Amino acid sequence: MSAQEELPYYQIPDYPEDYESGNVVARMIDGLGFRYYWATEGLSQKDLEYKPSKDGRTILETMQHVYTMSEMIKNAPTATPNVRGQGVPDFSYAELREKTLKNLQAASNLMKGKNSKGVEDSKVIFQRGEKQSIYPYWNMINGMLSDCIYHAGQITLLRRASGNPINPKVSVFNGRLRE
């Protein structure tokens, strides 16, 4: 198995046996992880620097944004506060990709098997100094999770525009590469 295949989300994990709310949320995270894996697989320096306009984000900047949100996605199941103002660490492309995928995997694992009470106990918490703003998990679904899926699509489009489209064998419906 190659190093790329050892990262989470080379393929989407098998689905759970039931539709408990935690499993549904975990599957949403897994779908994001699979899309992000393939959107960011095999990017060149040219791809990472590509941006559609002078005011747009580069692919690397978009990946940094997704990483920041992956930290929040990972923190919500344990109601761990997201401390504002820490900035994005200066990771290499490979480190950024790996850490984002592992954050998503950790978040999914934390959500699996939780009943609706467990999802209700998951919180999005922002902390600035001593002040905390607390939101229900609903905000995670329409906020960071949806935003990350959106940005995975942007990365896919941007890399195509820079001349390096994703693997044509990717099947997001099946969560696997087509034969």
MDTraj code that builds the backbone (N, CA, C; nanometers):
import mdtraj as md
import numpy as np

residues = "MET SER ALA GLN GLU GLU LEU PRO TYR TYR GLN ILE PRO ASP TYR PRO GLU ASP TYR GLU SER GLY ASN VAL VAL ALA ARG MET ILE ASP GLY LEU GLY PHE ARG TYR TYR TRP ALA THR GLU GLY LEU SER GLN LYS ASP LEU GLU TYR LYS PRO SER LYS ASP GLY ARG THR ILE LEU GLU THR MET GLN HIS VAL TYR THR MET SER GLU MET ILE LYS ASN ALA PRO THR ALA THR PRO ASN VAL ARG GLY GLN GLY VAL PRO ASP PHE SER TYR ALA GLU LEU ARG GLU LYS THR LEU LYS ASN LEU GLN ALA ALA SER ASN LEU MET LYS GLY LYS ASN SER LYS GLY VAL GLU ASP SER LYS VAL ILE PHE GLN ARG GLY GLU LYS GLN SER ILE TYR PRO TYR TRP ASN MET ILE ASN GLY MET LEU SER ASP CYS ILE TYR HIS ALA GLY GLN ILE THR LEU LEU ARG ARG ALA SER GLY ASN PRO ILE ASN PRO LYS VAL SER VAL PHE ASN GLY ARG LEU ARG GLU".split()
xyz = np.array([
    [0.0842, -0.1177, 0.0000],
    [0.0000, 0.0000, 0.0000],
    [0.0893, 0.1248, 0.0000],
    [0.0544, 0.2243, -0.0797],
    [0.1351, 0.3452, -0.0861],
    [0.1105, 0.4332, 0.0356],
    [0.1983, 0.5315, 0.0542],
    [0.1826, 0.6250, 0.1666],
    [0.0502, 0.6994, 0.1567],
    [0.0080, 0.7335, 0.0323],
    [-0.1187, 0.8041, 0.0145],
    [-0.2345, 0.7186, 0.0645],
    [-0.2313, 0.5892, 0.0378],
    [-0.3397, 0.5008, 0.0796],
    [-0.3441, 0.4833, 0.2307],
    [-0.2349, 0.5110, 0.2999],
    [-0.2324, 0.4976, 0.4449],
    [-0.3007, 0.6140, 0.5141],
    [-0.3184, 0.7245, 0.4451],
    [-0.3928, 0.8369, 0.5021],
    [-0.5402, 0.7984, 0.5095],
    [-0.6128, 0.8551, 0.6049],
    [-0.7564, 0.8284, 0.6088],
    [-0.8252, 0.8783, 0.4819],
    [-0.9287, 0.8070, 0.4440],
    [-1.0225, 0.8469, 0.3394],
    [-0.9768, 0.8228, 0.1971],
    [-0.8760, 0.7360, 0.1770],
    [-0.8481, 0.6889, 0.0415],
    [-0.9779, 0.6326, -0.0165],
    [-1.0519, 0.5660, 0.0691],
    [-1.1891, 0.5260, 0.0371],
    [-1.2742, 0.5501, 0.1602],
    [-1.4028, 0.5639, 0.1385],
    [-1.4924, 0.5929, 0.2500],
    [-1.5114, 0.4647, 0.3319],
    [-1.5151, 0.4747, 0.4634],
    [-1.5346, 0.3543, 0.5450],
    [-1.6718, 0.2909, 0.5197],
    [-1.6836, 0.1651, 0.5551],
    [-1.8144, 0.0996, 0.5446],
    [-1.9158, 0.1757, 0.6281],
    [-2.0384, 0.1747, 0.5819],
    [-2.1413, 0.2481, 0.6558],
    [-2.1883, 0.1686, 0.7765],
    [-2.2384, 0.2388, 0.8784],
    [-2.2864, 0.1720, 0.9996],
    [-2.4159, 0.0965, 0.9732],
    [-2.4543, 0.0149, 1.0697],
    [-2.5744, -0.0667, 1.0553],
    [-2.7025, 0.0099, 1.0820],
    [-2.6931, 0.1225, 1.1520],
    [-2.8153, 0.1958, 1.1853],
    [-2.7989, 0.3437, 1.1541],
    [-2.9099, 0.4128, 1.1647],
    [-2.9139, 0.5547, 1.1324],
    [-2.9222, 0.6423, 1.2571],
    [-2.8583, 0.6017, 1.3645],
    [-2.8523, 0.6879, 1.4823],
    [-2.7891, 0.8203, 1.4413],
    [-2.8285, 0.9265, 1.5061],
    [-2.7846, 1.0602, 1.4642],
    [-2.6328, 1.0736, 1.4590],
    [-2.5628, 1.0165, 1.5546],
    [-2.4166, 1.0245, 1.5534],
    [-2.3569, 0.9558, 1.4323],
    [-2.4186, 0.8431, 1.3928],
    [-2.3705, 0.7726, 1.2737],
    [-2.3963, 0.8528, 1.1464],
    [-2.5092, 0.9208, 1.1405],
    [-2.5410, 1.0030, 1.0233],
    [-2.4400, 1.1178, 1.0128],
    [-2.4131, 1.1831, 1.1235],
    [-2.3154, 1.2924, 1.1229],
    [-2.1771, 1.2377, 1.0878],
    [-2.1398, 1.1241, 1.1438],
    [-2.0097, 1.0639, 1.1126],
    [-1.9984, 1.0357, 0.9636],
    [-2.1070, 0.9894, 0.9032],
    [-2.1049, 0.9603, 0.7591],
    [-2.0891, 1.0885, 0.6778],
    [-2.1493, 1.1969, 0.7230],
    [-2.1297, 1.3256, 0.6553],
    [-1.9823, 1.3660, 0.6614],
    [-1.9216, 1.3469, 0.7772],
    [-1.7797, 1.3791, 0.7935],
    [-1.6950, 1.2878, 0.7055],
    [-1.7297, 1.1591, 0.7001],
    [-1.6564, 1.0654, 0.6150],
    [-1.6678, 1.1037, 0.4675],
    [-1.7866, 1.1470, 0.4249],
    [-1.8043, 1.1922, 0.2869],
    [-1.7159, 1.3126, 0.2569],
    [-1.7087, 1.4046, 0.3510],
    [-1.6193, 1.5196, 0.3372],
    [-1.4749, 1.4722, 0.3285],
    [-1.4352, 1.3807, 0.4177],
    [-1.2976, 1.3308, 0.4175],
    [-1.2591, 1.2689, 0.2845],
    [-1.3480, 1.1888, 0.2269],
    [-1.3221, 1.1250, 0.0977],
    [-1.3070, 1.2313, -0.0119],
    [-1.3973, 1.3269, -0.0149],
    [-1.3895, 1.4337, -0.1154],
    [-1.2609, 1.5154, -0.0996],
    [-1.2271, 1.5478, 0.0244],
    [-1.1070, 1.6268, 0.0499],
    [-0.9818, 1.5472, 0.0126],
    [-0.9789, 1.4193, 0.0450],
    [-0.8641, 1.3354, 0.0111],
    [-0.8334, 1.3469, -0.1382],
    [-0.9375, 1.3246, -0.2190],
    [-0.9160, 1.3216, -0.3631],
    [-0.9028, 1.4608, -0.4235],
    [-0.9638, 1.5612, -0.3650],
    [-0.9472, 1.6985, -0.4135],
    [-0.8039, 1.7454, -0.3927],
    [-0.7379, 1.6975, -0.2868],
    [-0.6043, 1.7451, -0.2515],
    [-0.4935, 1.6467, -0.2860],
    [-0.5266, 1.5325, -0.3420],
    [-0.4273, 1.4295, -0.3740],
    [-0.3449, 1.4725, -0.4952],
    [-0.2115, 1.4659, -0.4806],
    [-0.1219, 1.4884, -0.5933],
    [-0.1146, 1.6315, -0.6440],
    [-0.1294, 1.7283, -0.5566],
    [-0.1202, 1.8678, -0.5998],
    [0.0259, 1.9089, -0.6179],
    [0.0513, 1.9851, -0.7203],
    [0.1857, 2.0379, -0.7449],
    [0.1981, 2.1763, -0.6819],
    [0.3184, 2.2289, -0.6797],
    [0.3390, 2.3642, -0.6292],
    [0.2596, 2.4636, -0.7131],
    [0.2558, 2.4402, -0.8433],
    [0.1778, 2.5264, -0.9331],
    [0.0304, 2.5258, -0.8916],
    [-0.0230, 2.4066, -0.8606],
    [-0.1626, 2.3960, -0.8168],
    [-0.1843, 2.4719, -0.6858],
    [-0.0945, 2.4511, -0.5907],
    [-0.1091, 2.5131, -0.4585],
    [-0.1104, 2.6649, -0.4664],
    [-0.0389, 2.7203, -0.5619],
    [-0.0306, 2.8658, -0.5777],
    [-0.1413, 2.9226, -0.6663],
    [-0.2175, 2.8354, -0.7316],
    [-0.3189, 2.8817, -0.8260],
    [-0.4344, 2.9508, -0.7546],
    [-0.4760, 3.0633, -0.8116],
    [-0.5976, 3.1297, -0.7656],
    [-0.6635, 3.1943, -0.8869],
    [-0.7949, 3.1993, -0.8856],
    [-0.8677, 3.2422, -1.0046],
    [-0.8614, 3.3918, -1.0324],
    [-0.8308, 3.4710, -0.9303],
    [-0.8225, 3.6158, -0.9472],
    [-0.7315, 3.6725, -0.8396],
    [-0.6946, 3.7983, -0.8538],
    [-0.6029, 3.8569, -0.7550],
    [-0.6646, 3.8622, -0.6155],
    [-0.7970, 3.8675, -0.6062],
    [-0.8641, 3.8740, -0.4765],
    [-0.9032, 3.7364, -0.4223],
    [-0.8867, 3.6322, -0.5031],
    [-0.9264, 3.4974, -0.4613],
    [-0.8209, 3.4312, -0.3745],
    [-0.8609, 3.3208, -0.3114],
    [-0.7677, 3.2400, -0.2324],
    [-0.6948, 3.1430, -0.3241],
    [-0.5708, 3.1132, -0.2886],
    [-0.4992, 3.0061, -0.3565],
    [-0.5554, 2.8726, -0.3055],
    [-0.5199, 2.7656, -0.3740],
    [-0.5590, 2.6331, -0.3256],
    [-0.4998, 2.6091, -0.1879],
    [-0.3735, 2.6466, -0.1671],
    [-0.3111, 2.6274, -0.0355],
    [-0.3854, 2.7060, 0.0720],
    [-0.4218, 2.8291, 0.0445],
    [-0.4970, 2.9090, 0.1421],
    [-0.6333, 2.8463, 0.1711],
    [-0.6951, 2.7886, 0.0699],
    [-0.8230, 2.7191, 0.0910],
    [-0.8016, 2.5966, 0.1782],
    [-0.6937, 2.5233, 0.1551],
    [-0.6619, 2.4075, 0.2387],
    [-0.6376, 2.4496, 0.3836],
    [-0.5717, 2.5625, 0.4041],
    [-0.5483, 2.6122, 0.5404],
    [-0.6812, 2.6462, 0.6080],
    [-0.7717, 2.7046, 0.5333],
    [-0.9051, 2.7375, 0.5857],
    [-0.9801, 2.6099, 0.6246],
    [-0.9743, 2.5083, 0.5398],
    [-1.0400, 2.3807, 0.5704],
    [-0.9760, 2.3170, 0.6939],
    [-0.8432, 2.3253, 0.7062],
    [-0.7765, 2.2714, 0.8241],
    [-0.8314, 2.3359, 0.9512],
    [-0.8423, 2.4684, 0.9505],
    [-0.8935, 2.5403, 1.0675],
    [-1.0333, 2.4900, 1.1043],
    [-1.1174, 2.4712, 1.0046],
    [-1.2524, 2.4213, 1.0326],
    [-1.2503, 2.2744, 1.0747],
    [-1.1535, 2.1962, 1.0250],
    [-1.1443, 2.0556, 1.0664],
    [-1.1117, 2.0453, 1.2152],
    [-1.0369, 2.1418, 1.2665],
    [-1.0100, 2.1473, 1.4106],
    [-1.1416, 2.1694, 1.4865],
    [-1.2249, 2.2585, 1.4364],
    [-1.3540, 2.2862, 1.5005],
    [-1.4466, 2.1653, 1.4912],
    [-1.4447, 2.0977, 1.3780],
    [-1.5272, 1.9772, 1.3605],
    [-1.4833, 1.8696, 1.4599],
    [-1.3525, 1.8585, 1.4804],
    [-1.2978, 1.7608, 1.5764],
    [-1.3308, 1.7990, 1.7203],
    [-1.3360, 1.9274, 1.7501],
    [-1.3591, 1.9736, 1.8871],
    [-1.5050, 1.9632, 1.9314],
    [-1.5978, 1.9735, 1.8390],
    [-1.7399, 1.9796, 1.8752],
    [-1.7919, 1.8570, 1.9504],
    [-1.7585, 1.7334, 1.9121],
    [-1.8143, 1.6189, 1.9851],
    [-1.7778, 1.6153, 2.1333],
    [-1.6647, 1.6746, 2.1682],
    [-1.6225, 1.6768, 2.3090],
    [-1.6458, 1.8140, 2.3727],
    [-1.7139, 1.9030, 2.2996],
    [-1.7429, 2.0387, 2.3468],
    [-1.6152, 2.1105, 2.3909],
    [-1.5076, 2.0898, 2.3155],
    [-1.3804, 2.1555, 2.3423],
    [-1.3828, 2.2943, 2.2789],
    [-1.3504, 2.3978, 2.3554],
    [-1.3533, 2.5336, 2.2994],
    [-1.2522, 2.5536, 2.1867],
    [-1.2921, 2.6333, 2.0896],
    [-1.2044, 2.6778, 1.9812],
    [-1.1551, 2.8162, 2.0205],
    [-1.0265, 2.8253, 2.0499],
    [-0.9695, 2.9516, 2.0975],
    [-0.9410, 3.0400, 1.9769],
    [-1.0013, 3.1563, 1.9775],
    [-0.9866, 3.2508, 1.8662],
    [-0.8493, 3.3156, 1.8670],
    [-0.8030, 3.3499, 1.7470],
    [-0.6809, 3.4268, 1.7335],
    [-0.5527, 3.3468, 1.7319],
    [-0.5618, 3.2139, 1.7202],
    [-0.4389, 3.1342, 1.7204],
    [-0.3745, 3.1266, 1.5822],
    [-0.4490, 3.1563, 1.4772],
    [-0.3945, 3.1520, 1.3423],
    [-0.3741, 3.0101, 1.2936],
    [-0.3279, 2.9986, 1.1712],
    [-0.3038, 2.8682, 1.1093],
    [-0.1554, 2.8364, 1.1192],
    [-0.1214, 2.7197, 1.1737],
    [0.0201, 2.6815, 1.1788],
    [0.0789, 2.6742, 1.0377],
    [0.2074, 2.6945, 1.0264],
    [0.2758, 2.6944, 0.8972],
    [0.3164, 2.5518, 0.8597],
    [0.2170, 2.4711, 0.8217],
    [0.2423, 2.3328, 0.7819],
    [0.2775, 2.3262, 0.6342],
    [0.3559, 2.2248, 0.5982],
    [0.3784, 2.1961, 0.4567],
    [0.2477, 2.1428, 0.3976],
    [0.2415, 2.1359, 0.2665],
    [0.1241, 2.0792, 0.1988],
    [0.0928, 1.9397, 0.2537],
    [0.1937, 1.8533, 0.2615],
    [0.1717, 1.7159, 0.3072],
    [0.1228, 1.7122, 0.4515],
    [0.1837, 1.7932, 0.5385],
    [0.1406, 1.7979, 0.6788],
    [-0.0018, 1.8516, 0.6918],
    [-0.0315, 1.9566, 0.6183],
    [-0.1636, 2.0179, 0.6221],
    [-0.2700, 1.9181, 0.5788],
    [-0.2436, 1.8491, 0.4723],
    [-0.3374, 1.7486, 0.4205],
    [-0.3567, 1.6357, 0.5210],
    [-0.2477, 1.5824, 0.5722],
    [-0.2547, 1.4715, 0.6679],
    [-0.3284, 1.5125, 0.7954],
    [-0.2944, 1.6277, 0.8498],
    [-0.3574, 1.6719, 0.9747],
    [-0.5069, 1.6987, 0.9551],
    [-0.5450, 1.7521, 0.8414],
    [-0.6864, 1.7763, 0.8131],
    [-0.7614, 1.6440, 0.8045],
    [-0.7070, 1.5498, 0.7296],
    [-0.7730, 1.4191, 0.7150],
    [-0.7822, 1.3465, 0.8492],
    [-0.6782, 1.3546, 0.9296],
    [-0.6810, 1.2884, 1.0602],
    [-0.7776, 1.3569, 1.1566],
    [-0.7908, 1.4896, 1.1474],
    [-0.8917, 1.5596, 1.2280],
    [-1.0318, 1.5113, 1.1919],
    [-1.0574, 1.4982, 1.0627],
    [-1.1894, 1.4529, 1.0184],
    [-1.2156, 1.3096, 1.0640],
    [-1.1156, 1.2245, 1.0539],
    [-1.1302, 1.0866, 1.0998],
    [-1.1586, 1.0816, 1.2503],
    [-1.0865, 1.1621, 1.3275],
    [-1.1080, 1.1657, 1.4728],
    [-1.2495, 1.2132, 1.5046],
    [-1.2958, 1.3162, 1.4353],
    [-1.4312, 1.3681, 1.4579],
    [-1.5360, 1.2620, 1.4248],
    [-1.5181, 1.1932, 1.3139],
    [-1.6110, 1.0883, 1.2749],
    [-1.6159, 0.9782, 1.3802],
    [-1.4988, 0.9358, 1.4255],
    [-1.4931, 0.8303, 1.5270],
    [-1.5617, 0.8724, 1.6564],
    [-1.5492, 0.9994, 1.6920],
    [-1.6146, 1.0488, 1.8137],
    [-1.7669, 1.0514, 1.8003],
    [-1.8158, 1.0707, 1.6789],
    [-1.9603, 1.0794, 1.6573],
    [-2.0262, 0.9430, 1.6406],
    [-1.9534, 0.8434, 1.5950],
    [-2.0120, 0.7121, 1.5658],
    [-2.0740, 0.6497, 1.6889],
    [-2.1941, 0.6001, 1.6701],
    [-2.2621, 0.5294, 1.7767],
    [-2.3318, 0.6180, 1.8771],
    [-2.3144, 0.7498, 1.8649],
    [-2.3836, 0.8385, 1.9582],
    [-2.5315, 0.8422, 1.9226],
    [-2.6165, 0.8409, 2.0253],
    [-2.7586, 0.8582, 1.9978],
    [-2.7887, 1.0074, 1.9894],
    [-2.9141, 1.0429, 1.9676],
    [-2.9481, 1.1842, 1.9481],
    [-2.9099, 1.2685, 2.0698],
    [-2.9109, 1.2112, 2.1888],
    [-2.8682, 1.2838, 2.3089],
    [-2.7205, 1.3206, 2.2964],
    [-2.6407, 1.2271, 2.2419],
    [-2.4979, 1.2537, 2.2245],
    [-2.4718, 1.3684, 2.1297],
    [-2.5462, 1.3739, 2.0196],
    [-2.5309, 1.4845, 1.9266],
    [-2.5754, 1.6137, 1.9936],
    [-2.6796, 1.6065, 2.0731],
    [-2.7256, 1.7255, 2.1451],
    [-2.6188, 1.7765, 2.2420],
    [-2.5379, 1.6868, 2.2955],
    [-2.4317, 1.7267, 2.3878],
    [-2.3093, 1.7822, 2.3153],
    [-2.2995, 1.7595, 2.1856],
    [-2.1897, 1.8161, 2.1065],
    [-2.2164, 1.9649, 2.0891],
    [-2.1150, 2.0438, 2.1102],
    [-2.1310, 2.1898, 2.1061],
    [-2.0190, 2.2543, 2.0257],
    [-2.0524, 2.3632, 1.9607],
    [-1.9537, 2.4472, 1.8954],
    [-1.9275, 2.5622, 1.9912],
    [-1.8054, 2.5682, 2.0414],
    [-1.7710, 2.6698, 2.1412],
    [-1.6546, 2.7535, 2.0890],
    [-1.6764, 2.8845, 2.0852],
    [-1.5704, 2.9788, 2.0510],
    [-1.5302, 3.0505, 2.1785],
    [-1.3999, 3.0634, 2.1973],
    [-1.3512, 3.1295, 2.3178],
    [-1.2537, 3.2396, 2.2788],
    [-1.2777, 3.3556, 2.3334],
    [-1.1866, 3.4689, 2.3187],
    [-1.1642, 3.5229, 2.4586],
    [-1.0438, 3.5032, 2.5092],
    [-1.0155, 3.5407, 2.6481],
    [-1.1015, 3.4550, 2.7403],
    [-1.1742, 3.5177, 2.8294],
    [-1.2619, 3.4465, 2.9227],
    [-1.4034, 3.4281, 2.8683],
    [-1.4342, 3.4964, 2.7576],
    [-1.5693, 3.4919, 2.7021],
    [-1.5872, 3.3726, 2.6083],
    [-1.6975, 3.2995, 2.6287],
    [-1.7317, 3.1874, 2.5423],
    [-1.8656, 3.2126, 2.4745],
    [-1.8717, 3.1740, 2.3480],
    [-1.9972, 3.1725, 2.2731],
    [-2.0246, 3.0265, 2.2400],
    [-2.1412, 2.9768, 2.2816],
    [-2.1732, 2.8347, 2.2675],
    [-2.2919, 2.8188, 2.1731],
    [-2.2766, 2.7261, 2.0774],
    [-2.3797, 2.6995, 1.9776],
    [-2.4107, 2.5503, 1.9734],
    [-2.5333, 2.5145, 1.9354],
    [-2.5673, 2.3726, 1.9214],
    [-2.5008, 2.3132, 1.7965],
    [-2.4999, 2.1815, 1.7877],
    [-2.4357, 2.1128, 1.6756],
    [-2.5017, 2.1464, 1.5418],
    [-2.6246, 2.1915, 1.5451],
    [-2.6922, 2.2340, 1.4212],
    [-2.6052, 2.3336, 1.3454],
    [-2.5419, 2.4254, 1.4186],
    [-2.4582, 2.5262, 1.3552],
    [-2.3347, 2.4644, 1.2893],
    [-2.2872, 2.3533, 1.3429],
    [-2.1759, 2.2822, 1.2814],
    [-2.2180, 2.2260, 1.1459],
    [-2.3388, 2.1695, 1.1404],
    [-2.3857, 2.1077, 1.0163],
    [-2.3996, 2.2121, 0.9057],
    [-2.4701, 2.3221, 0.9333],
    [-2.4877, 2.4223, 0.8285],
    [-2.3684, 2.5166, 0.8182],
    [-2.2787, 2.5113, 0.9154],
    [-2.1604, 2.5961, 0.9151],
    [-2.0388, 2.5234, 0.8598],
    [-1.9544, 2.4771, 0.9504],
    [-1.8246, 2.4230, 0.9113],
    [-1.8327, 2.2999, 0.8215],
    [-1.9220, 2.2051, 0.8532],
    [-1.9313, 2.0850, 0.7690],
    [-1.9691, 2.1210, 0.6258],
    [-2.0744, 2.1998, 0.6108],
    [-2.1175, 2.2391, 0.4764],
    [-2.0123, 2.3239, 0.4072],
    [-1.9482, 2.4120, 0.4818],
    [-1.8459, 2.4982, 0.4238],
    [-1.7267, 2.4163, 0.3739],
    [-1.6862, 2.3169, 0.4500],
    [-1.5740, 2.2322, 0.4075],
    [-1.6079, 2.1529, 0.2815],
    [-1.7305, 2.1024, 0.2721],
    [-1.7722, 2.0310, 0.1506],
    [-1.7659, 2.1270, 0.0314],
    [-1.8161, 2.2473, 0.0521],
    [-1.8125, 2.3525, -0.0497],
    [-1.6683, 2.3780, -0.0946],
    [-1.5760, 2.3913, 0.0012],
    [-1.4372, 2.4203, -0.0319],
    [-1.3667, 2.3018, -0.0979],
    [-1.4034, 2.1794, -0.0641],
    [-1.3474, 2.0632, -0.1343],
    [-1.3848, 2.0714, -0.2823],
    [-1.5073, 2.1141, -0.3104],
    [-1.5487, 2.1341, -0.4494],
    [-1.4708, 2.2461, -0.5161],
    [-1.4446, 2.3533, -0.4423],
    [-1.3643, 2.4625, -0.4983],
    [-1.2241, 2.4147, -0.5343],
    [-1.1629, 2.3374, -0.4454],
    [-1.0284, 2.2862, -0.4724],
    [-1.0307, 2.1997, -0.5979],
    [-1.1343, 2.1162, -0.6115],
    [-1.1484, 2.0313, -0.7300],
    [-1.1554, 2.1170, -0.8565],
    [-1.2355, 2.2228, -0.8525],
    [-1.2489, 2.3121, -0.9674],
    [-1.1184, 2.3866, -0.9954],
    [-1.0563, 2.4397, -0.8896],
    [-0.9333, 2.5164, -0.9076],
    [-0.8204, 2.4305, -0.9636],
    [-0.8089, 2.3077, -0.9169],
    [-0.7006, 2.2229, -0.9689],
    [-0.7269, 2.1858, -1.1141],
    [-0.8539, 2.1703, -1.1514],
    [-0.8867, 2.1459, -1.2918],
    [-0.8463, 2.2677, -1.3752],
    [-0.8759, 2.3877, -1.3248],
    [-0.8408, 2.5108, -1.3960],
    [-0.6896, 2.5285, -1.4077],
    [-0.6143, 2.4763, -1.3102],
    [-0.4683, 2.4879, -1.3162],
    [-0.4058, 2.3767, -1.4003],
    [-0.4884, 2.2877, -1.4545],
    [-0.4390, 2.1840, -1.5448],
    [-0.4136, 2.0487, -1.4813],
    [-0.4631, 2.0258, -1.3607],
    [-0.4385, 1.8997, -1.2903],
    [-0.5702, 1.8468, -1.2312],
    [-0.6607, 1.7954, -1.3145],
    [-0.7896, 1.7479, -1.2622],
    [-0.7741, 1.6270, -1.1695],
    [-0.8779, 1.6038, -1.0866],
    [-0.8735, 1.4892, -0.9953],
    [-0.8794, 1.3593, -1.0751],
    [-0.8455, 1.2530, -1.0080],
    [-0.8496, 1.1193, -1.0670],
    [-0.9901, 1.0937, -1.1222],
    [-1.0026, 1.0624, -1.2495],
    [-1.1352, 1.0417, -1.3076],
    [-1.2058, 0.9153, -1.2570],
    [-1.1341, 0.8316, -1.1849],
    [-1.1948, 0.7096, -1.1316],
    [-1.2622, 0.7305, -0.9960],
    [-1.2545, 0.8517, -0.9403],
    [-1.3165, 0.8798, -0.8105],
    [-1.4686, 0.8714, -0.8246],
    [-1.5309, 0.7917, -0.7399],
    [-1.6769, 0.7821, -0.7335],
    [-1.7217, 0.8268, -0.5947],
    [-1.7706, 0.9515, -0.5846],
    [-1.8161, 0.9985, -0.4544],
    [-1.9425, 0.9254, -0.4111],
    [-2.0199, 0.8755, -0.5057],
    [-2.1407, 0.8004, -0.4712],
    [-2.1050, 0.6710, -0.3975],
    [-2.0064, 0.5991, -0.4467],
    [-1.9656, 0.4733, -0.3839],
    [-1.8530, 0.4903, -0.2833],
    [-1.7874, 0.6052, -0.2833],
    [-1.6785, 0.6279, -0.1898],
    [-1.5560, 0.5436, -0.2175],
    [-1.5335, 0.5156, -0.3429],
    [-1.4227, 0.4307, -0.3853],
    [-1.3744, 0.4773, -0.5234],
    [-1.2610, 0.4237, -0.5641],
    [-1.2176, 0.4416, -0.7027],
    [-1.2882, 0.3377, -0.7883],
    [-1.3342, 0.3798, -0.9056],
    [-1.3917, 0.2840, -1.0005],
    [-1.2796, 0.1956, -1.0547],
    [-1.3149, 0.0753, -1.0869],
    [-1.2169, -0.0186, -1.1451],
    [-1.1870, 0.0199, -1.2882],
])
top = md.Topology()
chain = top.add_chain()
for i, resn in enumerate(residues, 1):
    res = top.add_residue(resn, chain, resSeq=i)
    for name in ("N", "CA", "C"):
        top.add_atom(name, md.element.get_by_symbol(name[0]), res)
traj = md.Trajectory(xyz[None], top)
